[in-house]
């Protein structure tokens, strides 16, 4: 059965995933719009950097984050100078690591959605004297709504399922950095297979529902762009 430690890990994971998803949508939307619209020669390089978490082992990302945010890293020196302290093995450190690791799962669906809009709706808005800001919010964002839904679901789900990067940067501190994936690992290490089954089964159901939701809404996205 699920005990108090499991419930604490679940609450922390949901808190982390919700905050990270909101941050990813805020940061990823302008980045995705730029990638979809720019003709800059830096476009492909920036896109490759965004996609790095798709191919890099999570432990590599966690290792370099430890170096950057540690006492001898540039980020660590900055946070200490600002009076924030060091971020590794803290919840804010988990948030930063999760944002970087889940970035492509939000940026790429948004970029694809913006690219699928095409030039015609934006040109029509321009002929009606809509400025760039108004065109973005009144034309691009509504037309890209399915992409936003996909990005939010993938960003949330990917954050919930993280293990390597959160273990590297957050460690295993109860009520502070111990998320569901780390809690499952602890149960398996302690040969507590019944508790591991409860949490793993919940994750399995969650993953199935995420995939079901995405497959259900994607046809609607395709119909919307076809009209």
C-alpha positions as CSV (number, residue, x, y, z in Angstrom):
1,X,0.0,0.0,0.0
2,X,1.0,3.6,-0.4
3,X,2.5,5.1,2.7
4,X,3.2,8.7,3.9
5,X,6.6,8.8,2.2
6,X,4.9,7.7,-1.1
7,X,2.3,10.4,-0.8
8,X,4.9,13.0,-0.1
9,X,6.8,12.0,-3.2
10,X,3.6,12.1,-5.3
11,X,2.8,15.6,-4.0
12,X,6.3,16.9,-4.7
13,X,6.3,15.4,-8.2
14,X,2.9,17.0,-9.1
15,X,4.2,20.3,-7.7
16,X,7.4,20.1,-9.7
17,X,5.6,19.0,-12.9
18,X,3.0,21.8,-12.7
19,X,5.6,24.5,-12.0
20,X,7.9,23.3,-14.7
21,X,5.1,23.0,-17.3
22,X,4.1,26.6,-16.6
23,X,7.7,27.8,-16.9
24,X,8.2,25.8,-20.1
25,X,5.1,27.3,-21.8
26,X,6.2,30.8,-20.8
27,X,9.8,30.3,-22.0
28,X,9.1,27.9,-24.8
29,X,6.4,29.9,-26.6
30,X,8.6,32.8,-27.7
31,X,11.5,30.5,-28.5
32,X,9.2,28.2,-30.6
33,X,7.8,31.3,-32.4
34,X,11.2,32.5,-33.2
35,X,12.4,29.1,-34.5
36,X,9.2,28.8,-36.7
37,X,9.5,32.3,-38.2
38,X,13.2,33.3,-38.3
39,X,15.5,33.0,-41.3
40,X,18.6,33.5,-39.1
41,X,21.5,31.3,-39.8
42,X,21.5,30.5,-36.1
43,X,18.1,28.8,-36.3
44,X,19.5,25.3,-36.8
45,X,22.1,25.7,-34.1
46,X,19.6,26.9,-31.6
47,X,17.2,24.1,-32.6
48,X,20.0,21.6,-32.1
49,X,20.7,23.0,-28.6
50,X,17.0,22.8,-27.7
51,X,16.9,19.2,-28.9
52,X,20.1,18.0,-27.0
53,X,18.1,16.5,-24.1
54,X,16.5,14.1,-26.6
55,X,19.8,12.4,-27.3
56,X,22.0,13.1,-24.2
57,X,21.9,10.7,-21.2
58,X,20.1,12.5,-18.3
59,X,23.2,11.9,-16.1
60,X,25.3,14.0,-18.5
61,X,22.9,16.9,-18.2
62,X,22.8,16.5,-14.4
63,X,26.6,16.3,-14.2
64,X,27.1,19.5,-16.0
65,X,24.4,21.2,-14.1
66,X,26.1,20.2,-10.9
67,X,29.3,21.8,-12.2
68,X,27.7,25.0,-13.3
69,X,25.5,25.4,-10.2
70,X,28.1,24.2,-7.8
71,X,30.3,26.4,-5.6
72,X,33.0,26.6,-8.3
73,X,30.6,27.1,-11.2
74,X,29.5,30.4,-12.8
75,X,25.9,29.8,-11.8
76,X,26.8,28.8,-8.3
77,X,29.0,31.9,-7.8
78,X,26.1,34.1,-9.1
79,X,23.5,32.6,-6.8
80,X,25.8,32.9,-3.8
81,X,26.5,36.5,-4.7
82,X,22.8,37.2,-4.9
83,X,22.3,35.6,-1.5
84,X,20.3,32.7,-2.9
85,X,22.8,30.0,-1.9
86,X,23.6,26.9,-3.9
87,X,20.9,25.3,-5.9
88,X,22.0,21.6,-6.2
89,X,20.0,19.3,-3.9
90,X,17.2,21.9,-3.5
91,X,13.7,22.1,-5.0
92,X,14.7,25.2,-7.1
93,X,17.6,23.2,-8.5
94,X,15.2,20.5,-9.5
95,X,13.0,23.0,-11.3
96,X,16.0,24.4,-13.3
97,X,17.1,20.9,-14.2
98,X,13.6,19.8,-15.2
99,X,13.0,22.9,-17.4
100,X,16.2,22.2,-19.3
101,X,15.6,18.5,-19.6
102,X,11.9,18.8,-20.8
103,X,12.5,21.9,-23.0
104,X,12.3,20.0,-26.4
105,X,9.0,18.3,-25.4
106,X,7.4,21.7,-25.3
107,X,9.3,23.7,-27.9
108,X,9.1,21.2,-30.7
109,X,5.3,20.7,-30.6
110,X,4.8,24.5,-30.4
111,X,7.2,25.1,-33.3
112,X,5.4,22.5,-35.4
113,X,2.1,24.1,-34.6
114,X,3.3,27.6,-35.5
115,X,4.9,26.4,-38.8
116,X,1.6,24.6,-39.7
117,X,-0.3,27.9,-39.6
118,X,1.3,29.1,-42.8
119,X,1.7,32.6,-44.0
120,X,-1.8,33.3,-45.3
121,X,-3.5,34.0,-41.9
122,X,-0.7,36.3,-40.8
123,X,-0.8,38.2,-44.1
124,X,-4.5,38.7,-43.8
125,X,-4.1,40.0,-40.2
126,X,-1.4,42.4,-41.6
127,X,-3.8,43.7,-44.2
128,X,-6.2,44.5,-41.4
129,X,-3.5,46.6,-39.8
130,X,-2.9,44.2,-36.9
131,X,0.5,44.7,-35.3
132,X,2.9,41.9,-34.7
133,X,1.9,41.6,-31.0
134,X,-1.9,41.6,-31.9
135,X,-1.3,39.1,-34.7
136,X,0.5,36.7,-32.5
137,X,-2.2,36.7,-29.7
138,X,-5.3,37.0,-31.9
139,X,-4.3,34.8,-34.8
140,X,-1.2,32.6,-34.1
141,X,-2.0,31.5,-30.6
142,X,-5.7,30.4,-31.3
143,X,-4.6,28.5,-34.5
144,X,-1.8,26.8,-32.6
145,X,-4.0,25.8,-29.6
146,X,-3.7,22.0,-30.3
147,X,0.1,22.5,-30.2
148,X,-0.2,24.2,-26.9
149,X,-2.2,21.3,-25.5
150,X,0.3,18.7,-26.8
151,X,3.2,20.7,-25.4
152,X,1.6,21.1,-22.0
153,X,0.7,17.4,-21.7
154,X,4.2,16.2,-22.9
155,X,6.0,18.7,-20.7
156,X,4.0,17.7,-17.6
157,X,4.3,13.9,-18.3
158,X,8.0,14.1,-19.1
159,X,8.7,15.9,-15.9
160,X,6.7,13.4,-13.9
161,X,8.8,10.5,-15.4
162,X,12.2,12.0,-14.9
163,X,14.8,10.0,-13.0
164,X,18.5,10.5,-13.9
165,X,18.6,14.2,-14.0
166,X,16.6,14.8,-10.9
167,X,18.7,12.2,-9.0
168,X,21.9,13.9,-10.1
169,X,20.9,17.5,-9.3
170,X,18.4,16.9,-6.5
171,X,19.7,13.8,-4.7
172,X,17.2,11.9,-2.5
173,X,16.0,14.2,0.2
174,X,12.6,13.3,1.7
175,X,9.9,16.1,1.2
176,X,12.5,18.2,-0.7
177,X,13.8,16.4,-3.7
178,X,12.5,12.8,-3.6
179,X,10.1,12.5,-6.5
180,X,8.1,9.4,-7.5
181,X,10.8,7.9,-9.8
182,X,13.4,8.1,-7.0
183,X,10.9,6.7,-4.5
184,X,10.3,3.7,-6.7
185,X,14.1,3.2,-7.0
186,X,14.3,3.3,-3.2
187,X,11.6,0.7,-2.8
188,X,13.3,-1.6,-5.3
189,X,16.7,-1.2,-3.6
190,X,15.0,-2.1,-0.3
191,X,13.3,-5.1,-2.0
192,X,9.9,-3.5,-1.2
193,X,8.3,-4.8,-4.4
194,X,4.7,-4.4,-3.2
195,X,5.2,-0.6,-2.7
196,X,7.1,-0.4,-5.9
197,X,4.2,-2.1,-7.7
198,X,1.7,0.5,-6.4
199,X,3.8,3.5,-7.6
200,X,4.9,1.9,-10.8
201,X,1.4,0.8,-11.7
202,X,0.2,4.3,-11.1
203,X,2.9,5.6,-13.4
204,X,1.9,3.0,-16.1
205,X,-1.7,4.1,-16.0
206,X,-0.7,7.8,-16.1
207,X,1.5,7.1,-19.1
208,X,-1.3,5.3,-20.9
209,X,-3.8,8.1,-20.3
210,X,-1.3,10.7,-21.6
211,X,-0.8,8.7,-24.8
212,X,-4.5,8.2,-25.1
213,X,-5.2,11.9,-24.7
214,X,-2.6,12.8,-27.3
215,X,-3.9,10.3,-29.9
216,X,-7.5,11.5,-29.2
217,X,-6.7,15.2,-29.8
218,X,-4.3,14.9,-32.7
219,X,-7.0,14.2,-35.3
220,X,-8.8,17.4,-34.2
221,X,-5.6,19.3,-34.6
222,X,-5.3,18.0,-38.2
223,X,-8.9,18.9,-39.0
224,X,-8.5,22.4,-37.6
225,X,-5.5,23.2,-39.8
226,X,-7.3,21.8,-42.9
227,X,-10.2,24.2,-42.7
